[in-house]
Amino acid sequence: QVQLVESGGGLVQAGGSLRLSCAASRSIFSGEMMGWYRQAPGNQRELVGTITTSGITNYAYASPVKGRFTISRDNAKNTWYLQMNSLNPEDTGVYYCNLKRVGWAVNYWGQGTQVTVSS
C-alpha cells in the first residue's frame, strides 16, 4: 500500500497563490502518472492534470486552470507539486493527489487538502 500525504492547502485571497505538495511513501516508477484532481462543493471530482517521472505534463482539456496552475515533481523526494497562481473563488474545493498506472493495480489517493479562495 502506498501512502500519499498532501500539504499546502489553506485560505487565500483572490489573486493569490498556493503550492500544494504530495509526498509518496515509496519511489515513483517509470510508467506511473502523478496527478492532481479537485472537487468543488456539489461537483464531481475533476482532473487538473498529470505529470510523468520524465516531467511530461498533461493538463485537462479546456480546463479553467490552464495557464494558471503548474504541475512539477521532484523524483528524488518522491514528491509532486501543484503551483496555483491567480486563484479565484471558483478554485475553492478539496484538492487530491493521485498516483496511477493504467492497467496495473496502482491507483492511490491522498487524503485531500482544502483550498479556499475568498473574494
OpenMM code with the backbone's topology and positions (N, CA, C; nanometers):
from openmm import Vec3, app, unit

residues = "GLN VAL GLN LEU VAL GLU SER GLY GLY GLY LEU VAL GLN ALA GLY GLY SER LEU ARG LEU SER CYS ALA ALA SER ARG SER ILE PHE SER GLY GLU MET MET GLY TRP TYR ARG GLN ALA PRO GLY ASN GLN ARG GLU LEU VAL GLY THR ILE THR THR SER GLY ILE THR ASN TYR ALA TYR ALA SER PRO VAL LYS GLY ARG PHE THR ILE SER ARG ASP ASN ALA LYS ASN THR TRP TYR LEU GLN MET ASN SER LEU ASN PRO GLU ASP THR GLY VAL TYR TYR CYS ASN LEU LYS ARG VAL GLY TRP ALA VAL ASN TYR TRP GLY GLN GLY THR GLN VAL THR VAL SER SER".split()
positions = [
    Vec3(0.0837, -0.1180, 0.0000),
    Vec3(0.0000, 0.0000, 0.0000),
    Vec3(0.0882, 0.1244, 0.0000),
    Vec3(0.0548, 0.2166, -0.0858),
    Vec3(0.1308, 0.3409, -0.0961),
    Vec3(0.0555, 0.4503, -0.0234),
    Vec3(0.1253, 0.5244, 0.0584),
    Vec3(0.0645, 0.6384, 0.1276),
    Vec3(0.1014, 0.7663, 0.0544),
    Vec3(0.0011, 0.8498, 0.0310),
    Vec3(0.0229, 0.9815, -0.0287),
    Vec3(-0.0189, 1.0857, 0.0745),
    Vec3(0.0726, 1.1745, 0.1077),
    Vec3(0.0456, 1.2767, 0.2088),
    Vec3(0.0515, 1.4134, 0.1432),
    Vec3(-0.0605, 1.4823, 0.1483),
    Vec3(-0.0706, 1.6150, 0.0886),
    Vec3(-0.0471, 1.7235, 0.1923),
    Vec3(-0.0006, 1.8358, 0.1438),
    Vec3(0.0141, 1.9529, 0.2296),
    Vec3(0.0056, 2.0780, 0.1440),
    Vec3(-0.0157, 2.1914, 0.2104),
    Vec3(-0.0090, 2.3195, 0.1408),
    Vec3(-0.1404, 2.3895, 0.1174),
    Vec3(-0.2519, 2.3261, 0.1517),
    Vec3(-0.3793, 2.3933, 0.1320),
    Vec3(-0.3996, 2.5039, 0.2343),
    Vec3(-0.5098, 2.5767, 0.2169),
    Vec3(-0.5399, 2.6822, 0.3125),
    Vec3(-0.6335, 2.7856, 0.2548),
    Vec3(-0.6368, 2.8982, 0.3215),
    Vec3(-0.7223, 3.0098, 0.2826),
    Vec3(-0.6371, 3.1181, 0.2180),
    Vec3(-0.6803, 3.1644, 0.1026),
    Vec3(-0.6048, 3.2671, 0.0318),
    Vec3(-0.7033, 3.3634, -0.0328),
    Vec3(-0.6618, 3.4871, -0.0500),
    Vec3(-0.7475, 3.5850, -0.1164),
    Vec3(-0.7400, 3.5676, -0.2675),
    Vec3(-0.8438, 3.6109, -0.3337),
    Vec3(-0.8458, 3.6055, -0.4792),
    Vec3(-0.7237, 3.6782, -0.5357),
    Vec3(-0.6635, 3.6175, -0.6367),
    Vec3(-0.5420, 3.6714, -0.6956),
    Vec3(-0.4150, 3.6168, -0.6342),
    Vec3(-0.4288, 3.5466, -0.5233),
    Vec3(-0.3125, 3.4927, -0.4547),
    Vec3(-0.2671, 3.3594, -0.5112),
    Vec3(-0.1672, 3.3014, -0.4446),
    Vec3(-0.1061, 3.1769, -0.4894),
    Vec3(-0.0944, 3.0786, -0.3736),
    Vec3(-0.0944, 2.9523, -0.4091),
    Vec3(-0.0669, 2.8437, -0.3146),
    Vec3(0.0114, 2.7364, -0.3881),
    Vec3(0.0902, 2.6613, -0.3140),
    Vec3(0.1573, 2.5443, -0.3703),
    Vec3(0.1228, 2.4236, -0.2861),
    Vec3(0.0645, 2.3264, -0.3501),
    Vec3(0.0332, 2.2002, -0.2848),
    Vec3(0.1446, 2.1000, -0.3108),
    Vec3(0.1675, 2.0147, -0.2127),
    Vec3(0.2671, 1.9089, -0.2255),
    Vec3(0.2018, 1.7748, -0.1983),
    Vec3(0.2543, 1.6729, -0.2628),
    Vec3(0.2087, 1.5360, -0.2394),
    Vec3(0.3313, 1.4474, -0.2300),
    Vec3(0.3520, 1.3894, -0.1126),
    Vec3(0.4680, 1.3049, -0.0894),
    Vec3(0.4248, 1.1593, -0.0839),
    Vec3(0.4891, 1.0767, -0.1644),
    Vec3(0.4588, 0.9336, -0.1664),
    Vec3(0.5526, 0.8582, -0.0723),
    Vec3(0.5052, 0.7448, -0.0243),
    Vec3(0.5818, 0.6658, 0.0714),
    Vec3(0.6826, 0.5730, 0.0051),
    Vec3(0.6890, 0.5761, -0.1258),
    Vec3(0.7891, 0.4969, -0.1985),
    Vec3(0.8288, 0.5725, -0.3244),
    Vec3(0.9280, 0.5226, -0.3912),
    Vec3(0.9712, 0.5831, -0.5167),
    Vec3(0.8597, 0.5742, -0.6216),
    Vec3(0.8615, 0.6722, -0.7095),
    Vec3(0.7695, 0.6719, -0.8219),
    Vec3(0.8397, 0.6037, -0.9389),
    Vec3(0.7725, 0.5073, -0.9984),
    Vec3(0.8337, 0.4280, -1.1040),
    Vec3(0.7957, 0.4798, -1.2420),
    Vec3(0.8833, 0.4571, -1.3350),
    Vec3(0.8546, 0.4919, -1.4733),
    Vec3(0.7256, 0.4239, -1.5174),
    Vec3(0.6403, 0.4991, -1.5854),
    Vec3(0.5113, 0.4454, -1.6278),
    Vec3(0.3974, 0.4859, -1.5361),
    Vec3(0.4310, 0.5350, -1.4178),
    Vec3(0.3283, 0.5812, -1.3256),
    Vec3(0.2994, 0.7284, -1.3497),
    Vec3(0.1742, 0.7645, -1.3311),
    Vec3(0.1299, 0.9013, -1.3512),
    Vec3(0.1010, 0.9644, -1.2162),
    Vec3(0.1582, 1.0805, -1.1938),
    Vec3(0.1294, 1.1583, -1.0736),
    Vec3(0.0297, 1.2664, -1.1128),
    Vec3(-0.0804, 1.2703, -1.0411),
    Vec3(-0.1848, 1.3623, -1.0826),
    Vec3(-0.2412, 1.4450, -0.9695),
    Vec3(-0.3143, 1.5466, -1.0118),
    Vec3(-0.3915, 1.6310, -0.9203),
    Vec3(-0.5351, 1.6383, -0.9700),
    Vec3(-0.6271, 1.6238, -0.8754),
    Vec3(-0.7700, 1.6379, -0.9018),
    Vec3(-0.8265, 1.7402, -0.8037),
    Vec3(-0.9422, 1.7908, -0.8353),
    Vec3(-1.0077, 1.8784, -0.7396),
    Vec3(-1.1576, 1.8517, -0.7415),
    Vec3(-1.2194, 1.8828, -0.6283),
    Vec3(-1.3628, 1.8626, -0.6145),
    Vec3(-1.4219, 1.9853, -0.5473),
    Vec3(-1.4969, 2.0607, -0.6244),
    Vec3(-1.5659, 2.1773, -0.5706),
    Vec3(-1.6933, 2.1326, -0.5010),
    Vec3(-1.7435, 2.2112, -0.4088),
    Vec3(-1.8670, 2.1745, -0.3377),
    Vec3(-1.9811, 2.1467, -0.4350),
    Vec3(-2.0436, 2.0289, -0.4196),
    Vec3(-2.1556, 1.9920, -0.5035),
    Vec3(-2.1192, 1.9394, -0.6404),
    Vec3(-1.9897, 1.9333, -0.6683),
    Vec3(-1.9451, 1.8872, -0.8005),
    Vec3(-1.8711, 1.7553, -0.7903),
    Vec3(-1.8543, 1.6917, -0.9061),
    Vec3(-1.7737, 1.5694, -0.9096),
    Vec3(-1.6254, 1.6041, -0.9076),
    Vec3(-1.5468, 1.5072, -0.8696),
    Vec3(-1.4035, 1.5249, -0.8731),
    Vec3(-1.3590, 1.5350, -1.0196),
    Vec3(-1.2734, 1.6314, -1.0475),
    Vec3(-1.2283, 1.6514, -1.1839),
    Vec3(-1.0766, 1.6557, -1.1900),
    Vec3(-1.0254, 1.6134, -1.3028),
    Vec3(-0.8817, 1.6108, -1.3235),
    Vec3(-0.8292, 1.7530, -1.3459),
    Vec3(-0.7200, 1.7839, -1.2774),
    Vec3(-0.6478, 1.9074, -1.3053),
    Vec3(-0.5370, 1.8795, -1.4067),
    Vec3(-0.4576, 1.7779, -1.3796),
    Vec3(-0.3513, 1.7414, -1.4720),
    Vec3(-0.2630, 1.6332, -1.4139),
    Vec3(-0.1709, 1.5867, -1.4954),
    Vec3(-0.0802, 1.4807, -1.4541),
    Vec3(0.0616, 1.5123, -1.4974),
    Vec3(0.1560, 1.4393, -1.4377),
    Vec3(0.2958, 1.4526, -1.4757),
    Vec3(0.3600, 1.3159, -1.4658),
    Vec3(0.4541, 1.2893, -1.5549),
    Vec3(0.5259, 1.1631, -1.5510),
    Vec3(0.6598, 1.1809, -1.4806),
    Vec3(0.7278, 1.0710, -1.4567),
    Vec3(0.8596, 1.0791, -1.3930),
    Vec3(0.9596, 1.1525, -1.4816),
    Vec3(0.9357, 1.1557, -1.6107),
    Vec3(1.0255, 1.2278, -1.7004),
    Vec3(0.9855, 1.3732, -1.7164),
    Vec3(0.8794, 1.4147, -1.6466),
    Vec3(0.8418, 1.5554, -1.6465),
    Vec3(0.7412, 1.5968, -1.7508),
    Vec3(0.6847, 1.5024, -1.8210),
    Vec3(0.5839, 1.5363, -1.9222),
    Vec3(0.4513, 1.5646, -1.8523),
    Vec3(0.3985, 1.6833, -1.8768),
    Vec3(0.2725, 1.7223, -1.8126),
    Vec3(0.1569, 1.7172, -1.9122),
    Vec3(0.0409, 1.6942, -1.8571),
    Vec3(-0.0808, 1.6909, -1.9386),
    Vec3(-0.1919, 1.7511, -1.8544),
    Vec3(-0.2437, 1.8641, -1.9009),
    Vec3(-0.3487, 1.9320, -1.8266),
    Vec3(-0.4841, 1.9017, -1.8899),
    Vec3(-0.5847, 1.8966, -1.8077),
    Vec3(-0.7179, 1.8625, -1.8553),
    Vec3(-0.7599, 1.9587, -1.9652),
    Vec3(-0.8118, 1.9026, -2.0728),
    Vec3(-0.8505, 1.9808, -2.1890),
    Vec3(-0.9542, 2.0843, -2.1517),
    Vec3(-0.9325, 2.2065, -2.1987),
    Vec3(-1.0258, 2.3174, -2.1782),
    Vec3(-1.0475, 2.3466, -2.0308),
    Vec3(-0.9552, 2.2996, -1.9469),
    Vec3(-0.9726, 2.3238, -1.8042),
    Vec3(-0.9572, 2.4713, -1.7741),
    Vec3(-1.0380, 2.5222, -1.6810),
    Vec3(-1.0236, 2.6629, -1.6430),
    Vec3(-0.8931, 2.6936, -1.5710),
    Vec3(-0.8162, 2.5927, -1.5369),
    Vec3(-0.6926, 2.6178, -1.4648),
    Vec3(-0.5736, 2.6327, -1.5578),
    Vec3(-0.5944, 2.6046, -1.6858),
    Vec3(-0.4809, 2.6098, -1.7791),
    Vec3(-0.4213, 2.7499, -1.7811),
    Vec3(-0.2907, 2.7548, -1.7733),
    Vec3(-0.2198, 2.8815, -1.7724),
    Vec3(-0.2022, 2.9400, -1.6340),
    Vec3(-0.2757, 2.8894, -1.5376),
    Vec3(-0.2629, 2.9409, -1.4010),
    Vec3(-0.2003, 2.8389, -1.3076),
    Vec3(-0.2221, 2.7127, -1.3350),
    Vec3(-0.1708, 2.6059, -1.2498),
    Vec3(-0.0579, 2.5334, -1.3203),
    Vec3(0.0423, 2.4931, -1.2431),
    Vec3(0.1567, 2.4210, -1.2983),
    Vec3(0.1893, 2.3023, -1.2095),
    Vec3(0.2064, 2.1873, -1.2731),
    Vec3(0.2437, 2.0659, -1.2004),
    Vec3(0.3920, 2.0400, -1.2223),
    Vec3(0.4604, 2.0054, -1.1153),
    Vec3(0.6018, 1.9703, -1.1243),
    Vec3(0.6282, 1.8538, -1.0299),
    Vec3(0.7497, 1.8012, -1.0382),
    Vec3(0.7814, 1.6885, -0.9498),
    Vec3(0.9276, 1.6913, -0.9124),
    Vec3(0.9567, 1.6233, -0.8015),
    Vec3(1.0950, 1.6039, -0.7557),
    Vec3(1.1089, 1.4544, -0.7324),
    Vec3(1.1640, 1.3850, -0.8304),
    Vec3(1.1720, 1.2391, -0.8212),
    Vec3(1.2538, 1.1944, -0.7003),
    Vec3(1.3560, 1.2689, -0.6670),
    Vec3(1.4418, 1.2309, -0.5552),
    Vec3(1.3668, 1.2341, -0.4221),
    Vec3(1.2639, 1.3179, -0.4151),
    Vec3(1.1855, 1.3308, -0.2920),
    Vec3(1.0541, 1.2553, -0.2997),
    Vec3(1.0302, 1.1859, -0.4108),
    Vec3(0.9027, 1.1147, -0.4300),
    Vec3(0.7847, 1.2088, -0.4107),
    Vec3(0.7983, 1.3284, -0.4593),
    Vec3(0.7005, 1.4336, -0.4330),
    Vec3(0.6648, 1.5055, -0.5617),
    Vec3(0.5384, 1.5421, -0.5747),
    Vec3(0.4971, 1.6284, -0.6838),
    Vec3(0.4143, 1.7441, -0.6283),
    Vec3(0.4056, 1.8474, -0.7111),
    Vec3(0.3539, 1.9744, -0.6645),
    Vec3(0.2466, 2.0283, -0.7589),
    Vec3(0.1623, 2.1136, -0.7023),
    Vec3(0.0671, 2.1888, -0.7827),
    Vec3(0.0816, 2.3349, -0.7434),
    Vec3(0.1417, 2.4115, -0.8320),
    Vec3(0.1552, 2.5550, -0.8106),
    Vec3(0.0320, 2.6223, -0.8679),
    Vec3(-0.0380, 2.6957, -0.7837),
    Vec3(-0.1628, 2.7599, -0.8256),
    Vec3(-0.1484, 2.9115, -0.8133),
    Vec3(-0.1602, 2.9787, -0.9240),
    Vec3(-0.1493, 3.1244, -0.9278),
    Vec3(-0.2809, 3.1873, -0.9719),
    Vec3(-0.2938, 3.3151, -0.9455),
    Vec3(-0.4135, 3.3904, -0.9864),
    Vec3(-0.5412, 3.3179, -0.9438),
    Vec3(-0.5420, 3.2750, -0.8199),
    Vec3(-0.6564, 3.1986, -0.7704),
    Vec3(-0.7817, 3.2852, -0.7662),
    Vec3(-0.8947, 3.2218, -0.7922),
    Vec3(-1.0235, 3.2892, -0.7823),
    Vec3(-1.1188, 3.2016, -0.7022),
    Vec3(-1.2297, 3.2569, -0.6569),
    Vec3(-1.3210, 3.1798, -0.5709),
    Vec3(-1.3699, 3.0494, -0.6332),
    Vec3(-1.3736, 3.0432, -0.7668),
    Vec3(-1.4164, 2.9185, -0.8331),
    Vec3(-1.3155, 2.8057, -0.8172),
    Vec3(-1.1965, 2.8383, -0.7696),
    Vec3(-1.0950, 2.7349, -0.7459),
    Vec3(-1.1118, 2.6709, -0.6083),
    Vec3(-1.2038, 2.7186, -0.5299),
    Vec3(-1.2269, 2.6619, -0.3978),
    Vec3(-1.2710, 2.5163, -0.4085),
    Vec3(-1.2143, 2.4333, -0.3219),
    Vec3(-1.2509, 2.2933, -0.3213),
    Vec3(-1.1484, 2.2101, -0.2476),
    Vec3(-1.1692, 2.0805, -0.2531),
    Vec3(-1.0718, 1.9881, -0.1960),
    Vec3(-0.9856, 1.9350, -0.3106),
    Vec3(-0.8574, 1.9434, -0.2910),
    Vec3(-0.7615, 1.9011, -0.3926),
    Vec3(-0.6995, 1.7681, -0.3485),
    Vec3(-0.6974, 1.6742, -0.4425),
    Vec3(-0.6469, 1.5410, -0.4156),
    Vec3(-0.5305, 1.5093, -0.5087),
    Vec3(-0.4296, 1.4450, -0.4556),
    Vec3(-0.3268, 1.3930, -0.5432),
    Vec3(-0.3540, 1.2443, -0.5687),
    Vec3(-0.2997, 1.1966, -0.6789),
    Vec3(-0.3271, 1.0610, -0.7238),
    Vec3(-0.2028, 1.0022, -0.7871),
    Vec3(-0.1821, 0.8765, -0.7627),
    Vec3(-0.0735, 0.8024, -0.8269),
    Vec3(-0.1370, 0.6834, -0.8980),
    Vec3(-0.1128, 0.6741, -1.0266),
    Vec3(-0.1828, 0.5734, -1.1057),
    Vec3(-0.0918, 0.5164, -1.2130),
    Vec3(-0.1166, 0.3902, -1.2444),
    Vec3(-0.0558, 0.3307, -1.3620),
    Vec3(-0.1652, 0.2516, -1.4331),
    Vec3(-0.1984, 0.2950, -1.5499),
    Vec3(-0.3083, 0.2343, -1.6247),
    Vec3(-0.2765, 0.0879, -1.6529),
    Vec3(-0.3749, 0.0000, -1.6243),
    Vec3(-0.3592, -0.1425, -1.6496),
    Vec3(-0.2887, -0.2175, -1.5384),
    Vec3(-0.2452, -0.1467, -1.4376),
    Vec3(-0.1807, -0.2084, -1.3224),
    Vec3(-0.2646, -0.1795, -1.1976),
    Vec3(-0.2418, -0.2520, -1.0925),
    Vec3(-0.3132, -0.2299, -0.9666),
    Vec3(-0.2473, -0.1157, -0.8891),
    Vec3(-0.2364, -0.0023, -0.9571),
    Vec3(-0.1767, 0.1157, -0.8958),
    Vec3(-0.2744, 0.2302, -0.9138),
    Vec3(-0.3412, 0.2656, -0.8063),
    Vec3(-0.4343, 0.3780, -0.8092),
    Vec3(-0.4549, 0.4232, -0.6653),
    Vec3(-0.3731, 0.5171, -0.6245),
    Vec3(-0.3740, 0.5621, -0.4862),
    Vec3(-0.4116, 0.7097, -0.4790),
    Vec3(-0.4746, 0.7453, -0.3669),
    Vec3(-0.5206, 0.8825, -0.3464),
    Vec3(-0.4657, 0.9404, -0.2171),
    Vec3(-0.4396, 1.0695, -0.2218),
    Vec3(-0.4087, 1.1403, -0.0998),
    Vec3(-0.5373, 1.1662, -0.0214),
    Vec3(-0.5209, 1.2203, 0.0976),
    Vec3(-0.6344, 1.2422, 0.1862),
    Vec3(-0.7152, 1.3662, 0.1475),
    Vec3(-0.6612, 1.4463, 0.0618),
    Vec3(-0.7280, 1.5697, 0.0210),
    Vec3(-0.6871, 1.6861, 0.1089),
    Vec3(-0.6761, 1.8011, 0.0465),
    Vec3(-0.6435, 1.9224, 0.1205),
    Vec3(-0.7375, 2.0338, 0.0741),
    Vec3(-0.7886, 2.1083, 0.1683),
    Vec3(-0.8874, 2.2118, 0.1398),
    Vec3(-0.8183, 2.3384, 0.0915),
    Vec3(-0.8689, 2.3906, -0.0190),
    Vec3(-0.8251, 2.5207, -0.0697),
    Vec3(-0.9489, 2.6101, -0.0727),
    Vec3(-0.9383, 2.7224, -0.0053),
    Vec3(-1.0490, 2.8175, -0.0017),
    Vec3(-0.9990, 2.9530, -0.0494),
    Vec3(-1.0647, 3.0056, -0.1516),
    Vec3(-1.0253, 3.1348, -0.2076),
    Vec3(-1.1376, 3.2342, -0.1784),
    Vec3(-1.1029, 3.3380, -0.1061),
    Vec3(-1.2017, 3.4391, -0.0702),
    Vec3(-1.1988, 3.5539, -0.1703),
    Vec3(-1.3143, 3.6119, -0.1909),
    Vec3(-1.3240, 3.7222, -0.2880),
    Vec3(-1.2970, 3.8566, -0.2238),
] * unit.nanometer
topology = app.Topology()
chain = topology.addChain("A")
for resn in residues:
    res = topology.addResidue(resn, chain)
    for name in ("N", "CA", "C"):
        topology.addAtom(name, app.Element.getBySymbol(name[0]), res)
